[in-house]
Amino acid sequence: MLKDKVVVVTGAGSGIGRAAAMMFAGDGAKVALIDRNEDAARAVSEEIGQAGGESLPLGCDVSKEAEVEKTIDAVIQEWGRIDGAFNNAGIELHSKSVPDLTADEWRKVIDVNLTGIFLCMKFEIAAMRGTGGGAIVNTASAGAIATQPNMAEYASSKAGILGLTRAGAAEFGETKVRVNAVLPGLILTPMTEDRLFSDPNFAAAVDPLLRRHSIGRFGKPADVAEAVRWLLSDHAGFINGVSLPVDGGFTAG
């Protein structure tokens, strides 16, 4: 589906990003592996190389404009273009109610989850417009439209991504740059598993959360990666400005 395309994946060192990067490389894409933890990105790059794929690991804090610009420039220097981007890097919530949430905690989540995607889009779109277009997929969350208690900063950051995605689609579709979003439900990654099964604030929520996923299970990183793979491909060439739940029915209930 993505053979010979140049695809950027942020948050590529683990979880959904890693699964997506491995899948895209397996398709024959050249994959830029962007992660704040450069060692994790390099480890994924080694796996891709062992499987015969091509990748470029790059360390980057997506909340810092200069780092994002430098990273996108490095991809262009390596391969000459960007055909697709999966803006997936993000951080989790603090599990606090609004009165207990500090302004610094609020800003940290907004800076990474929302401003980080804006910065990635800013430089990705500029690159794509110069080479004939491309496709972008942003990771939002089912929590953007079906929120739970104690997640104000997280839900707000993810809801903002939906607006940013629609704005990008409306503004850049005529230049052949498509922008869509995925809304994962609860996906079992190392980060979410640790919080869900060890954080006492979440322990009591496991069964109710599972019931909300009417398909009868929590998600796997590959579930999201498959949806993103399609949205980035030419098969989804008429899809623009969509926010696609990949949530096992969470937002349907």
Secondary structure, DSSP 4 states (H G I P E B T S, - for coil): --TT-EEEEETTTSHHHHHHHHHHHHHT-EEEEEESSHHHHHHHHHHHHHTT-EEEEEE--TT-HHHHHHHHHHHHHHHS---EEEE----------GGG--HHHHHHHHIIIIIHHHHHHHHHHHHHHTTT-EEEEEE--GGGTS--TT-HHHHHHHHHHHHHHHHHHHHHGGGTEEEEEEEE-SB--HHHHHHHHH-HHHHTTHHHHHHHSTTSS-B-HHHHHHHHHHHHSGGGTT--S-EEEESTTGGG-
